[in-house]
Amino acid sequence: MFTKTFTRERHIEELRAELRGCLDAEEAEAIRAELEAILSNPDSIEDDERLASLAQPGGSSCCGCFR
């Protein structure tokens, strides 16, 4: 459970940091949407599994924070 929670918290922090520095409106909207989805359903098993896979080497995200 610790790893999943840490992964989620790290992803949220990464999204917020990326949003602060984002200059492209479309990219900012995509980041906002992903952040809102994560924050709106903090207990989702699907999110936990998706975020865990993104944290693996070679994982990717629409915002690119795990690249």
CORDA-V790965 format. One record per helix or strand. SS is the DSSP state (2 for helix, 1 for strand). FROM is the first residue (numbers start at 1). TO is the last residue. If there is no record, write none. Layout:
((SS & FROM & TO) (SS & FROM & TO))
This chain:
((2 & 2 & 21) (2 & 25 & 40) (2 & 45 & 54))
